[in-house]
Amino acid sequence: VTPTPTASIKRKITAAIMLTAVAVLLITVIAFASYDLARLRKGMIENLSTLGQVVAGNSTAALAFRDENDAASVLSSLKAEPQIVAAALYDRQGKIFVTYPARMADGHFPAVPKPGGHSFEHQRLILFEPVVQNGARLGTLCLEAGLGIFYQRLEIYAGLSVFIIVGSLALALLLSYRLQKRVSEPILSLAETAKAVAVRKDFSVRAAKFADDELGLLTDAFNRMLVEIHHLNATLEHRVQERTAQLEAVNKELEAFSYSVSHDLRAPLRHIDGFVEMLRQTSAASLDSSGQRYLEIISESAKRMGGLIDDLLVFSRMGRSEMRRENVKTSEQVAEVLREMARDLEGRNIHWDIAPLPEVNGDRAMLKQVWVNLLSNAVKYTRHRERAEIEVRCHQNNATDIEFSVRDNGAGFDMQYADKLFGVFQRLHHSEEFEGTGIGLANVRRIIQRHGGKTWAEGKVDAGATFYFTLPKLN
Amino acid sequence: MAVLSQTLPAGQKPMRRRTFLRAALLLLFLSGPFGLRAETTSREYALKAAFLYNFAQFTEWPGDAFAATNSPFVIGVLGDDPFGKALNETVQGQLMNGRKFAVERYRHVEDVKACQILFISQSESRRLGDITAALGQRPILTVSDIKDAAARGVSVQFVTEHNKIRFKINLDSLKQSKLAMSSKLLRVAQIVSPENP
């Protein structure tokens, strides 16, 4: 079971409190028990020593006058001390005189008494006390005390410490459950708020503040940051909208300007062309050959300028005109374009490789313009090839876009100009070599952009070119 | 050990040990299963000699009992001496409150001078009344194994019970002699008085 983050901090705090409580308790219990047991041990030794002195004092006459009955009665008084399990009186020569209880197994007591002092042996406290009367040693008393009291006390402490620790743990659990809330609640609230911000992007929520401590400080800082982010976000959005509107306005203005310029340029051009034609019809005979050639050049230039202006008008219309979206069958559209190009294809040896192309959604006329431009380019730049190869493909690389490509084996281009290709009036070849106004690819890019797609090209000088564009997939 | 070395001065230790051991062997033998009747007289008296020495430990004499601070502690034997060497060997080299022991033997009660314990031999049985009267209130612990000696005014009387030596004590005689006997000793003794022999 992996603890959730909320459970973990609570658990950690509770565990820390409990561990501390147990450690302190254990140390206290152990220290107290050790002290008490040491005191008990000392007390036992002292008590036994005192008892030994008393019994030894009472045994003097019995030993001196070898009165076994009296010695036995002195020792039997030890019955009053239940912890005394055995006792023996040694005479002056170190032989056992009397034992308590009266019948003891041989070898229970050492054959030779120790001169004095106590020792712990075989869970017994053993004391040797000299029996002295008036400075003369009469014998030795040996007392054996069981350590029952000691072990009993040890057991009591063990039981008591288990009881105390379990009880304290329960109390600590109860207390820590209540106390940890003061720490964990602000953190959990903060975490909850942070989650709301992260998941729902809701910058309007605020973390609740519980106290003026470090957590309160953290909560305040967090809330201030939220306000700041909220404010920045709003400002940013506003600014983006403002800028977009400004850009759109400027763009529209530019388009309107170029349209009107193109339109207005047409009228004087038509005059030039018309009057040159009239001049040629009426006065051609009076002009020498060079004059006639000049007229020819003026007329051609006027016609070329007219073509440029027409293309420019188309370009600006592409940017301005409303899009009428519908489903377009691309394969049919490509076939239609090829049919219309039939005149340009006369006398050419072109190998067409056109894959099946899917239906797309878009402005029929605009998309047709794209195909016209790309296919006529391909035809145009393969002019010098004996056998032209033109390939139309379609890739569905991802879930959202369809990628179309038109590849030829024509003149190609240098990749370092790949982006300039799509600029207005940008040309990589002389118009003497390949005619054209240099506006076709600019139109392609603009149309595809308006459909939400991208355009790019790959090529190599004299090794052909491939033009790509994407369109959003049909829903 | 401290207690032992108090009673046994350093120089004479080995010898005293031997004496001790000898006495110990005797004691052991006498208290054994053989009983006194089978024992020789000297063994019985060796034990009685040890008892005489022990009486000294449990009894207090008044200050005027001794002529001088360095006077010896005298154990006297009146009449025929039944102890042989035993008594001398028992007290040899021992000290009693810093006093050396001395053993003296008397033929007549008139010979008794400075004496703390006087053993009255069975040979004096017929003269016992005169002897106690002669001693009067002198601070002398009288001991005897004459029959009914305690009832007849002797402070301590040895008796043989179940092959063991016990003793009777006459408290009045003790009081007359101004002697104080330890209650411990009284506990192992049989108390008699002239009215209750």
Interface residues (C-beta under 8 A of the other chain):
Chain A: G57 N58 T60 A61 A62 A64 F65 R66 D67 D70 D91 R92 Q93 K95 P115 P130 V132 Q133 N134 G135 A136 R137
Chain B: M1 V3 L4 Q6 T7 F20 L21 A24 L25 L27 L28 S31 L47 F51 N54 A56 Q57 F58 Q94 M96 N97 K164 R166 F167 S182 K184 L185 R187 V188
